[in-house]
Each structure stands twice: as structure tokens, then as C-alpha cells.
Amino acid sequence: MKKREASKGEKRKGTLDCVVGLGVKVEGRLSCGGFLWVEGECIGSLESEENIVVAAGAKIKADIKGRDVVVAGRISGSIEAEDAVRLTPSARVQGDIRSRRFSMEEGAIYSGRVGRPAE
């Protein structure tokens, strides 16, 4: 499978297990046991035991839960990460974030609260 990019300079690492491709719309609960890459549109909830990348151009109206979450697209909903959440310059997020680590690059737009996950 061809490598994809979340945004300029953002290359994925590891094995890509689940893809919601450009032009694909998923409604309901999407659960993935591995690395989840989203380029399309999701409504409901997204969950992965591994990392989640919301690529530039993706539109999410869902609650998200994963190990590490990288956002370059648009999200309306909560994000919970076991380790880290990173918002890239093209990220547009509205909702609460819970993670051990949080970073927001210049250009990202965020509205919500940031806290630590429940232990």
C-alpha cells in the first residue's frame, strides 16, 4: 500500500490496518485493532487500540479514542488518547481532549477543554 501523508511533512509510521478513504462516509461505531487512517467523513465514534490519524480534508463528527491521535482535519467531538494528541497547523477541533500529552502547532484552531485521562 502506498504511503499517505496527514499533512506536509507528516509521514505515517508502522503498519496501516484500517483506512477510511477520501470520499468514504462512515456512520455509526468504527472499531479498529490497529493503526487507523481517516481521510473521509465519519459520524458516530472511532476507536483504535493503536494510533489514529485524521488526515487533512477529513471531516469527523464523532468521539475518538486511541493510543496517539494526530489531527490535520476537522473534528467535532471529544478526543481521548492513552498517550498523546497532536494538532497540526491545518487541524480544526471543537470538543474536549483528554490525554497525557497535548501539543498544538501554530495555525491549528481548537475550542474545548484539555485534561488528563481517567487512570
RAKAUR-V325729 format. One record per backbone hydrogen bond with DSSP energy under -1.0 kcal/mol. NH is the residue of the N-H (numbers start at 1). CO is the residue of the C=O. If there is no record, write none. Layout:
nh = {NH,NH}
co = {CO,CO}
This chain:
nh = {6,10,17,18,20,24,26,28,30,32,36,37,38,39,40,41,42,43,44,45,46,47,48,49,52,53,54,55,56,58,59,60,61,63,64,65,66,67,69,70,71,72,73,74,75,76,77,79,80,81,82,83,85,86,87,88,91,92,93,94,95,97,98,99,101,103,105,108,109,111,115}
co = {10,7,35,35,37,21,41,43,45,47,51,18,53,20,20,24,59,26,61,28,63,30,65,32,68,36,70,38,6,55,40,74,42,44,78,46,80,50,84,52,86,54,54,58,92,60,94,96,64,98,66,67,101,69,103,71,88,73,109,75,111,113,79,115,83,85,87,105,91,93,97}
